[in-house]
Amino acid sequence: LLSSRFHTTQRFWAIDDVHPARGGSGFDRAASIVHREPVEIMCHPSFAEDLPLLLDRPWLDFVRSTPSGSYEAL
């Protein structure tokens, strides 16, 4: 319903779905998709359990290796 009315990403994941430290599928799979279509990865830096994930080296390397943009670019 949302995508029928608005431009949005093709996929939406919680950080738990991607980050291996949380049992996610891993960055390699996500990176291969990110290079083909727009995705959104939801996280909450204000949550004590999410902030350390966003500051660790594997996540930072993943973010640096993938394209990024804004909703305006969709």
PDB file of N, CA, C and O in Angstrom:
ATOM      1  N   LEU A   1       0.820  -1.192   0.000  1.00  0.00           N
ATOM      2  CA  LEU A   1       0.000   0.000   0.000  1.00  0.00           C
ATOM      3  C   LEU A   1       0.867   1.262   0.000  1.00  0.00           C
ATOM      4  O   LEU A   1       0.607   2.207  -0.745  1.00  0.00           O
ATOM      5  N   LEU A   2       1.878   1.261   0.827  1.00  0.00           N
ATOM      6  CA  LEU A   2       2.740   2.437   0.925  1.00  0.00           C
ATOM      7  C   LEU A   2       3.417   2.741  -0.412  1.00  0.00           C
ATOM      8  O   LEU A   2       3.433   3.887  -0.861  1.00  0.00           O
ATOM      9  N   SER A   3       3.977   1.700  -1.046  1.00  0.00           N
ATOM     10  CA  SER A   3       4.700   1.937  -2.298  1.00  0.00           C
ATOM     11  C   SER A   3       3.769   2.320  -3.447  1.00  0.00           C
ATOM     12  O   SER A   3       4.232   2.871  -4.446  1.00  0.00           O
ATOM     13  N   SER A   4       2.482   2.046  -3.332  1.00  0.00           N
ATOM     14  CA  SER A   4       1.559   2.457  -4.386  1.00  0.00           C
ATOM     15  C   SER A   4       1.275   3.958  -4.324  1.00  0.00           C
ATOM     16  O   SER A   4       0.829   4.550  -5.307  1.00  0.00           O
ATOM     17  N   ARG A   5       1.530   4.562  -3.185  1.00  0.00           N
ATOM     18  CA  ARG A   5       1.262   5.991  -3.025  1.00  0.00           C
ATOM     19  C   ARG A   5       2.515   6.855  -2.944  1.00  0.00           C
ATOM     20  O   ARG A   5       2.460   8.058  -3.199  1.00  0.00           O
ATOM     21  N   PHE A   6       3.654   6.238  -2.586  1.00  0.00           N
ATOM     22  CA  PHE A   6       4.874   7.007  -2.365  1.00  0.00           C
ATOM     23  C   PHE A   6       6.068   6.295  -2.989  1.00  0.00           C
ATOM     24  O   PHE A   6       6.066   5.073  -3.142  1.00  0.00           O
ATOM     25  N   HIS A   7       7.082   7.069  -3.345  1.00  0.00           N
ATOM     26  CA  HIS A   7       8.358   6.472  -3.735  1.00  0.00           C
ATOM     27  C   HIS A   7       9.021   5.969  -2.466  1.00  0.00           C
ATOM     28  O   HIS A   7       9.092   6.683  -1.466  1.00  0.00           O
ATOM     29  N   THR A   8       9.495   4.762  -2.509  1.00  0.00           N
ATOM     30  CA  THR A   8      10.115   4.171  -1.322  1.00  0.00           C
ATOM     31  C   THR A   8      11.214   3.206  -1.755  1.00  0.00           C
ATOM     32  O   THR A   8      11.390   2.943  -2.945  1.00  0.00           O
ATOM     33  N   THR A   9      11.938   2.692  -0.792  1.00  0.00           N
ATOM     34  CA  THR A   9      12.987   1.729  -1.092  1.00  0.00           C
ATOM     35  C   THR A   9      12.369   0.408  -1.534  1.00  0.00           C
ATOM     36  O   THR A   9      11.193   0.145  -1.282  1.00  0.00           O
ATOM     37  N   GLN A  10      13.171  -0.416  -2.195  1.00  0.00           N
ATOM     38  CA  GLN A  10      12.701  -1.718  -2.659  1.00  0.00           C
ATOM     39  C   GLN A  10      12.663  -2.742  -1.533  1.00  0.00           C
ATOM     40  O   GLN A  10      11.858  -3.673  -1.557  1.00  0.00           O
ATOM     41  N   ARG A  11      13.543  -2.562  -0.543  1.00  0.00           N
ATOM     42  CA  ARG A  11      13.609  -3.479   0.592  1.00  0.00           C
ATOM     43  C   ARG A  11      13.778  -2.682   1.881  1.00  0.00           C
ATOM     44  O   ARG A  11      14.304  -1.569   1.881  1.00  0.00           O
ATOM     45  N   PHE A  12      13.325  -3.271   2.959  1.00  0.00           N
ATOM     46  CA  PHE A  12      13.428  -2.649   4.278  1.00  0.00           C
ATOM     47  C   PHE A  12      13.856  -3.731   5.256  1.00  0.00           C
ATOM     48  O   PHE A  12      13.179  -4.747   5.407  1.00  0.00           O
ATOM     49  N   TRP A  13      14.972  -3.509   5.911  1.00  0.00           N
ATOM     50  CA  TRP A  13      15.487  -4.472   6.888  1.00  0.00           C
ATOM     51  C   TRP A  13      15.712  -3.776   8.226  1.00  0.00           C
ATOM     52  O   TRP A  13      16.061  -2.596   8.269  1.00  0.00           O
ATOM     53  N   ALA A  14      15.514  -4.498   9.295  1.00  0.00           N
ATOM     54  CA  ALA A  14      16.000  -4.064  10.603  1.00  0.00           C
ATOM     55  C   ALA A  14      17.481  -4.418  10.659  1.00  0.00           C
ATOM     56  O   ALA A  14      17.920  -5.352   9.987  1.00  0.00           O
ATOM     57  N   ILE A  15      18.234  -3.701  11.431  1.00  0.00           N
ATOM     58  CA  ILE A  15      19.665  -3.989  11.524  1.00  0.00           C
ATOM     59  C   ILE A  15      19.904  -5.427  11.990  1.00  0.00           C
ATOM     60  O   ILE A  15      20.913  -6.031  11.627  1.00  0.00           O
ATOM     61  N   ASP A  16      18.997  -5.976  12.780  1.00  0.00           N
ATOM     62  CA  ASP A  16      19.106  -7.371  13.225  1.00  0.00           C
ATOM     63  C   ASP A  16      19.074  -8.350  12.056  1.00  0.00           C
ATOM     64  O   ASP A  16      19.661  -9.429  12.138  1.00  0.00           O
ATOM     65  N   ASP A  17      18.400  -7.989  10.981  1.00  0.00           N
ATOM     66  CA  ASP A  17      18.302  -8.866   9.808  1.00  0.00           C
ATOM     67  C   ASP A  17      19.612  -8.941   9.033  1.00  0.00           C
ATOM     68  O   ASP A  17      19.841  -9.891   8.284  1.00  0.00           O
ATOM     69  N   VAL A  18      20.469  -7.944   9.213  1.00  0.00           N
ATOM     70  CA  VAL A  18      21.694  -7.835   8.420  1.00  0.00           C
ATOM     71  C   VAL A  18      22.955  -8.083   9.246  1.00  0.00           C
ATOM     72  O   VAL A  18      23.864  -8.778   8.793  1.00  0.00           O
ATOM     73  N   HIS A  19      23.014  -7.530  10.429  1.00  0.00           N
ATOM     74  CA  HIS A  19      24.262  -7.552  11.215  1.00  0.00           C
ATOM     75  C   HIS A  19      24.521  -8.949  11.781  1.00  0.00           C
ATOM     76  O   HIS A  19      23.681  -9.484  12.505  1.00  0.00           O
ATOM     77  N   PRO A  20      25.668  -9.542  11.460  1.00  0.00           N
ATOM     78  CA  PRO A  20      25.981 -10.890  11.953  1.00  0.00           C
ATOM     79  C   PRO A  20      26.006 -11.008  13.478  1.00  0.00           C
ATOM     80  O   PRO A  20      25.697 -12.070  14.018  1.00  0.00           O
ATOM     81  N   ALA A  21      26.365  -9.941  14.170  1.00  0.00           N
ATOM     82  CA  ALA A  21      26.397  -9.983  15.636  1.00  0.00           C
ATOM     83  C   ALA A  21      25.008 -10.183  16.233  1.00  0.00           C
ATOM     84  O   ALA A  21      24.880 -10.568  17.395  1.00  0.00           O
ATOM     85  N   ARG A  22      23.982  -9.925  15.452  1.00  0.00           N
ATOM     86  CA  ARG A  22      22.600 -10.111  15.899  1.00  0.00           C
ATOM     87  C   ARG A  22      21.933 -11.296  15.204  1.00  0.00           C
ATOM     88  O   ARG A  22      20.712 -11.445  15.249  1.00  0.00           O
ATOM     89  N   GLY A  23      22.750 -12.140  14.559  1.00  0.00           N
ATOM     90  CA  GLY A  23      22.191 -13.307  13.881  1.00  0.00           C
ATOM     91  C   GLY A  23      21.678 -13.014  12.484  1.00  0.00           C
ATOM     92  O   GLY A  23      20.976 -13.832  11.889  1.00  0.00           O
ATOM     93  N   GLY A  24      22.030 -11.844  11.957  1.00  0.00           N
ATOM     94  CA  GLY A  24      21.589 -11.454  10.621  1.00  0.00           C
ATOM     95  C   GLY A  24      22.290 -12.222   9.520  1.00  0.00           C
ATOM     96  O   GLY A  24      23.231 -12.973   9.777  1.00  0.00           O
ATOM     97  N   SER A  25      21.835 -12.035   8.303  1.00  0.00           N
ATOM     98  CA  SER A  25      22.323 -12.787   7.150  1.00  0.00           C
ATOM     99  C   SER A  25      23.741 -12.412   6.746  1.00  0.00           C
ATOM    100  O   SER A  25      24.382 -13.155   6.003  1.00  0.00           O
ATOM    101  N   GLY A  26      24.232 -11.305   7.205  1.00  0.00           N
ATOM    102  CA  GLY A  26      25.605 -10.904   6.901  1.00  0.00           C
ATOM    103  C   GLY A  26      25.670  -9.766   5.899  1.00  0.00           C
ATOM    104  O   GLY A  26      24.724  -9.505   5.157  1.00  0.00           O
ATOM    105  N   PHE A  27      26.791  -9.112   5.900  1.00  0.00           N
ATOM    106  CA  PHE A  27      26.968  -7.935   5.061  1.00  0.00           C
ATOM    107  C   PHE A  27      27.169  -8.286   3.595  1.00  0.00           C
ATOM    108  O   PHE A  27      26.792  -7.497   2.729  1.00  0.00           O
ATOM    109  N   ASP A  28      27.745  -9.433   3.287  1.00  0.00           N
ATOM    110  CA  ASP A  28      27.988  -9.783   1.886  1.00  0.00           C
ATOM    111  C   ASP A  28      26.686  -9.882   1.107  1.00  0.00           C
ATOM    112  O   ASP A  28      26.574  -9.331   0.011  1.00  0.00           O
ATOM    113  N   ARG A  29      25.719 -10.567   1.651  1.00  0.00           N
ATOM    114  CA  ARG A  29      24.422 -10.698   0.980  1.00  0.00           C
ATOM    115  C   ARG A  29      23.755  -9.336   0.823  1.00  0.00           C
ATOM    116  O   ARG A  29      23.252  -9.001  -0.250  1.00  0.00           O
ATOM    117  N   ALA A  30      23.755  -8.562   1.890  1.00  0.00           N
ATOM    118  CA  ALA A  30      23.131  -7.239   1.841  1.00  0.00           C
ATOM    119  C   ALA A  30      23.839  -6.335   0.835  1.00  0.00           C
ATOM    120  O   ALA A  30      23.182  -5.613   0.086  1.00  0.00           O
ATOM    121  N   ALA A  31      25.159  -6.366   0.811  1.00  0.00           N
ATOM    122  CA  ALA A  31      25.921  -5.511  -0.109  1.00  0.00           C
ATOM    123  C   ALA A  31      25.607  -5.844  -1.556  1.00  0.00           C
ATOM    124  O   ALA A  31      25.538  -4.943  -2.393  1.00  0.00           O
ATOM    125  N   SER A  32      25.416  -7.116  -1.869  1.00  0.00           N
ATOM    126  CA  SER A  32      25.108  -7.472  -3.252  1.00  0.00           C
ATOM    127  C   SER A  32      23.757  -6.918  -3.673  1.00  0.00           C
ATOM    128  O   SER A  32      23.572  -6.572  -4.840  1.00  0.00           O
ATOM    129  N   ILE A  33      22.829  -6.830  -2.766  1.00  0.00           N
ATOM    130  CA  ILE A  33      21.502  -6.291  -3.079  1.00  0.00           C
ATOM    131  C   ILE A  33      21.532  -4.767  -3.121  1.00  0.00           C
ATOM    132  O   ILE A  33      20.897  -4.156  -3.980  1.00  0.00           O
ATOM    133  N   VAL A  34      22.260  -4.157  -2.204  1.00  0.00           N
ATOM    134  CA  VAL A  34      22.337  -2.696  -2.115  1.00  0.00           C
ATOM    135  C   VAL A  34      22.871  -2.097  -3.417  1.00  0.00           C
ATOM    136  O   VAL A  34      22.482  -0.993  -3.798  1.00  0.00           O
ATOM    137  N   HIS A  35      23.752  -2.815  -4.092  1.00  0.00           N
ATOM    138  CA  HIS A  35      24.313  -2.302  -5.340  1.00  0.00           C
ATOM    139  C   HIS A  35      23.339  -2.430  -6.513  1.00  0.00           C
ATOM    140  O   HIS A  35      23.582  -1.852  -7.573  1.00  0.00           O
ATOM    141  N   ARG A  36      22.253  -3.168  -6.347  1.00  0.00           N
ATOM    142  CA  ARG A  36      21.272  -3.355  -7.427  1.00  0.00           C
ATOM    143  C   ARG A  36      19.985  -2.560  -7.229  1.00  0.00           C
ATOM    144  O   ARG A  36      19.349  -2.163  -8.206  1.00  0.00           O
ATOM    145  N   GLU A  37      19.600  -2.325  -5.996  1.00  0.00           N
ATOM    146  CA  GLU A  37      18.331  -1.655  -5.730  1.00  0.00           C
ATOM    147  C   GLU A  37      18.385  -0.907  -4.406  1.00  0.00           C
ATOM    148  O   GLU A  37      19.182  -1.251  -3.533  1.00  0.00           O
ATOM    149  N   PRO A  38      17.545   0.112  -4.248  1.00  0.00           N
ATOM    150  CA  PRO A  38      17.567   0.882  -3.002  1.00  0.00           C
ATOM    151  C   PRO A  38      16.970   0.092  -1.837  1.00  0.00           C
ATOM    152  O   PRO A  38      15.918  -0.536  -1.958  1.00  0.00           O
ATOM    153  N   VAL A  39      17.670   0.143  -0.717  1.00  0.00           N
ATOM    154  CA  VAL A  39      17.212  -0.526   0.495  1.00  0.00           C
ATOM    155  C   VAL A  39      17.287   0.452   1.669  1.00  0.00           C
ATOM    156  O   VAL A  39      18.003   1.452   1.621  1.00  0.00           O
ATOM    157  N   GLU A  40      16.548   0.146   2.699  1.00  0.00           N
ATOM    158  CA  GLU A  40      16.616   0.901   3.944  1.00  0.00           C
ATOM    159  C   GLU A  40      16.925  -0.082   5.056  1.00  0.00           C
ATOM    160  O   GLU A  40      16.303  -1.141   5.152  1.00  0.00           O
ATOM    161  N   ILE A  41      17.891   0.272   5.898  1.00  0.00           N
ATOM    162  CA  ILE A  41      18.221  -0.542   7.061  1.00  0.00           C
ATOM    163  C   ILE A  41      17.885   0.294   8.294  1.00  0.00           C
ATOM    164  O   ILE A  41      18.482   1.344   8.534  1.00  0.00           O
ATOM    165  N   MET A  42      16.931  -0.187   9.059  1.00  0.00           N
ATOM    166  CA  MET A  42      16.443   0.549  10.225  1.00  0.00           C
ATOM    167  C   MET A  42      17.298   0.239  11.456  1.00  0.00           C
ATOM    168  O   MET A  42      17.604  -0.915  11.755  1.00  0.00           O
ATOM    169  N   CYS A  43      17.664   1.292  12.143  1.00  0.00           N
ATOM    170  CA  CYS A  43      18.348   1.145  13.421  1.00  0.00           C
ATOM    171  C   CYS A  43      17.991   2.354  14.270  1.00  0.00           C
ATOM    172  O   CYS A  43      17.479   3.356  13.771  1.00  0.00           O
ATOM    173  N   HIS A  44      18.266   2.242  15.542  1.00  0.00           N
ATOM    174  CA  HIS A  44      17.941   3.319  16.477  1.00  0.00           C
ATOM    175  C   HIS A  44      19.183   3.626  17.309  1.00  0.00           C
ATOM    176  O   HIS A  44      19.431   2.954  18.310  1.00  0.00           O
ATOM    177  N   PRO A  45      19.961   4.621  16.916  1.00  0.00           N
ATOM    178  CA  PRO A  45      21.164   4.958  17.670  1.00  0.00           C
ATOM    179  C   PRO A  45      20.903   5.295  19.124  1.00  0.00           C
ATOM    180  O   PRO A  45      21.801   5.177  19.958  1.00  0.00           O
ATOM    181  N   SER A  46      19.694   5.712  19.438  1.00  0.00           N
ATOM    182  CA  SER A  46      19.390   6.041  20.834  1.00  0.00           C
ATOM    183  C   SER A  46      19.140   4.793  21.675  1.00  0.00           C
ATOM    184  O   SER A  46      19.106   4.877  22.903  1.00  0.00           O
ATOM    185  N   PHE A  47      18.965   3.639  21.038  1.00  0.00           N
ATOM    186  CA  PHE A  47      18.790   2.389  21.786  1.00  0.00           C
ATOM    187  C   PHE A  47      20.166   1.859  22.187  1.00  0.00           C
ATOM    188  O   PHE A  47      21.063   1.745  21.351  1.00  0.00           O
ATOM    189  N   ALA A  48      20.321   1.544  23.442  1.00  0.00           N
ATOM    190  CA  ALA A  48      21.616   1.088  23.958  1.00  0.00           C
ATOM    191  C   ALA A  48      22.139  -0.135  23.212  1.00  0.00           C
ATOM    192  O   ALA A  48      23.352  -0.286  23.064  1.00  0.00           O
ATOM    193  N   GLU A  49      21.256  -1.010  22.740  1.00  0.00           N
ATOM    194  CA  GLU A  49      21.710  -2.222  22.056  1.00  0.00           C
ATOM    195  C   GLU A  49      22.078  -1.976  20.593  1.00  0.00           C
ATOM    196  O   GLU A  49      22.793  -2.788  20.007  1.00  0.00           O
ATOM    197  N   ASP A  50      21.615  -0.886  19.987  1.00  0.00           N
ATOM    198  CA  ASP A  50      21.944  -0.598  18.587  1.00  0.00           C
ATOM    199  C   ASP A  50      23.207   0.230  18.430  1.00  0.00           C
ATOM    200  O   ASP A  50      23.969   0.011  17.488  1.00  0.00           O
ATOM    201  N   LEU A  51      23.442   1.156  19.312  1.00  0.00           N
ATOM    202  CA  LEU A  51      24.575   2.066  19.161  1.00  0.00           C
ATOM    203  C   LEU A  51      25.911   1.347  19.012  1.00  0.00           C
ATOM    204  O   LEU A  51      26.676   1.715  18.120  1.00  0.00           O
ATOM    205  N   PRO A  52      26.241   0.346  19.827  1.00  0.00           N
ATOM    206  CA  PRO A  52      27.534  -0.327  19.631  1.00  0.00           C
ATOM    207  C   PRO A  52      27.671  -0.976  18.249  1.00  0.00           C
ATOM    208  O   PRO A  52      28.770  -1.025  17.697  1.00  0.00           O
ATOM    209  N   LEU A  53      26.574  -1.469  17.692  1.00  0.00           N
ATOM    210  CA  LEU A  53      26.629  -2.059  16.350  1.00  0.00           C
ATOM    211  C   LEU A  53      26.986  -1.017  15.304  1.00  0.00           C
ATOM    212  O   LEU A  53      27.710  -1.305  14.351  1.00  0.00           O
ATOM    213  N   LEU A  54      26.478   0.187  15.482  1.00  0.00           N
ATOM    214  CA  LEU A  54      26.717   1.247  14.515  1.00  0.00           C
ATOM    215  C   LEU A  54      28.114   1.834  14.601  1.00  0.00           C
ATOM    216  O   LEU A  54      28.555   2.537  13.692  1.00  0.00           O
ATOM    217  N   LEU A  55      28.805   1.549  15.683  1.00  0.00           N
ATOM    218  CA  LEU A  55      30.155   2.073  15.875  1.00  0.00           C
ATOM    219  C   LEU A  55      31.233   1.029  15.662  1.00  0.00           C
ATOM    220  O   LEU A  55      32.420   1.349  15.739  1.00  0.00           O
ATOM    221  N   ASP A  56      30.847  -0.225  15.392  1.00  0.00           N
ATOM    222  CA  ASP A  56      31.872  -1.252  15.229  1.00  0.00           C
ATOM    223  C   ASP A  56      32.425  -1.269  13.802  1.00  0.00           C
ATOM    224  O   ASP A  56      31.763  -0.841  12.857  1.00  0.00           O
ATOM    225  N   ARG A  57      33.630  -1.763  13.673  1.00  0.00           N
ATOM    226  CA  ARG A  57      34.355  -1.747  12.404  1.00  0.00           C
ATOM    227  C   ARG A  57      33.611  -2.469  11.278  1.00  0.00           C
ATOM    228  O   ARG A  57      33.557  -1.925  10.175  1.00  0.00           O
ATOM    229  N   PRO A  58      33.033  -3.664  11.483  1.00  0.00           N
ATOM    230  CA  PRO A  58      32.330  -4.322  10.367  1.00  0.00           C
ATOM    231  C   PRO A  58      31.188  -3.481   9.793  1.00  0.00           C
ATOM    232  O   PRO A  58      31.014  -3.432   8.576  1.00  0.00           O
ATOM    233  N   TRP A  59      30.421  -2.828  10.639  1.00  0.00           N
ATOM    234  CA  TRP A  59      29.321  -1.997  10.152  1.00  0.00           C
ATOM    235  C   TRP A  59      29.856  -0.787   9.393  1.00  0.00           C
ATOM    236  O   TRP A  59      29.365  -0.464   8.312  1.00  0.00           O
ATOM    237  N   LEU A  60      30.865  -0.116   9.957  1.00  0.00           N
ATOM    238  CA  LEU A  60      31.429   1.055   9.293  1.00  0.00           C
ATOM    239  C   LEU A  60      32.011   0.698   7.938  1.00  0.00           C
ATOM    240  O   LEU A  60      31.854   1.457   6.982  1.00  0.00           O
ATOM    241  N   ASP A  61      32.681  -0.447   7.836  1.00  0.00           N
ATOM    242  CA  ASP A  61      33.217  -0.895   6.549  1.00  0.00           C
ATOM    243  C   ASP A  61      32.093  -1.169   5.554  1.00  0.00           C
ATOM    244  O   ASP A  61      32.200  -0.817   4.380  1.00  0.00           O
ATOM    245  N   PHE A  62      31.015  -1.796   6.023  1.00  0.00           N
ATOM    246  CA  PHE A  62      29.863  -2.069   5.169  1.00  0.00           C
ATOM    247  C   PHE A  62      29.272  -0.769   4.634  1.00  0.00           C
ATOM    248  O   PHE A  62      29.018  -0.650   3.436  1.00  0.00           O
ATOM    249  N   VAL A  63      29.052   0.198   5.509  1.00  0.00           N
ATOM    250  CA  VAL A  63      28.452   1.464   5.100  1.00  0.00           C
ATOM    251  C   VAL A  63      29.347   2.190   4.101  1.00  0.00           C
ATOM    252  O   VAL A  63      28.858   2.750   3.120  1.00  0.00           O
ATOM    253  N   ARG A  64      30.629   2.183   4.342  1.00  0.00           N
ATOM    254  CA  ARG A  64      31.560   2.865   3.430  1.00  0.00           C
ATOM    255  C   ARG A  64      31.616   2.207   2.050  1.00  0.00           C
ATOM    256  O   ARG A  64      31.920   2.870   1.058  1.00  0.00           O
ATOM    257  N   SER A  65      31.328   0.923   1.985  1.00  0.00           N
ATOM    258  CA  SER A  65      31.449   0.193   0.714  1.00  0.00           C
ATOM    259  C   SER A  65      30.169   0.202  -0.116  1.00  0.00           C
ATOM    260  O   SER A  65      30.155  -0.321  -1.230  1.00  0.00           O
ATOM    261  N   THR A  66      29.109   0.782   0.404  1.00  0.00           N
ATOM    262  CA  THR A  66      27.832   0.758  -0.296  1.00  0.00           C
ATOM    263  C   THR A  66      27.382   2.167  -0.660  1.00  0.00           C
ATOM    264  O   THR A  66      27.745   3.131   0.015  1.00  0.00           O
ATOM    265  N   PRO A  67      26.593   2.290  -1.724  1.00  0.00           N
ATOM    266  CA  PRO A  67      26.091   3.617  -2.084  1.00  0.00           C
ATOM    267  C   PRO A  67      25.078   4.106  -1.049  1.00  0.00           C
ATOM    268  O   PRO A  67      24.377   3.308  -0.427  1.00  0.00           O
ATOM    269  N   SER A  68      25.011   5.390  -0.879  1.00  0.00           N
ATOM    270  CA  SER A  68      24.019   5.936   0.040  1.00  0.00           C
ATOM    271  C   SER A  68      23.301   7.092  -0.642  1.00  0.00           C
ATOM    272  O   SER A  68      23.795   7.662  -1.615  1.00  0.00           O
ATOM    273  N   GLY A  69      22.152   7.422  -0.126  1.00  0.00           N
ATOM    274  CA  GLY A  69      21.385   8.513  -0.706  1.00  0.00           C
ATOM    275  C   GLY A  69      20.263   8.907   0.224  1.00  0.00           C
ATOM    276  O   GLY A  69      20.150   8.408   1.344  1.00  0.00           O
ATOM    277  N   SER A  70      19.453   9.794  -0.255  1.00  0.00           N
ATOM    278  CA  SER A  70      18.327  10.288   0.524  1.00  0.00           C
ATOM    279  C   SER A  70      17.024   9.833  -0.131  1.00  0.00           C
ATOM    280  O   SER A  70      17.033   9.324  -1.252  1.00  0.00           O
ATOM    281  N   TYR A  71      15.930  10.014   0.555  1.00  0.00           N
ATOM    282  CA  TYR A  71      14.629   9.705  -0.044  1.00  0.00           C
ATOM    283  C   TYR A  71      14.358  10.617  -1.232  1.00  0.00           C
ATOM    284  O   TYR A  71      13.655  10.235  -2.168  1.00  0.00           O
ATOM    285  N   GLU A  72      14.909  11.809  -1.194  1.00  0.00           N
ATOM    286  CA  GLU A  72      14.735  12.718  -2.318  1.00  0.00           C
ATOM    287  C   GLU A  72      15.319  12.129  -3.604  1.00  0.00           C
ATOM    288  O   GLU A  72      14.815  12.391  -4.696  1.00  0.00           O
ATOM    289  N   ALA A  73      16.372  11.340  -3.470  1.00  0.00           N
ATOM    290  CA  ALA A  73      17.010  10.726  -4.641  1.00  0.00           C
ATOM    291  C   ALA A  73      16.198   9.575  -5.231  1.00  0.00           C
ATOM    292  O   ALA A  73      16.449   9.170  -6.366  1.00  0.00           O
ATOM    293  N   LEU A  74      15.229   9.039  -4.482  1.00  0.00           N
ATOM    294  CA  LEU A  74      14.418   7.950  -4.993  1.00  0.00           C
ATOM    295  C   LEU A  74      13.564   8.439  -6.142  1.00  0.00           C
ATOM    296  O   LEU A  74      12.800   7.663  -6.716  1.00  0.00           O
TER     297      LEU A  74
END
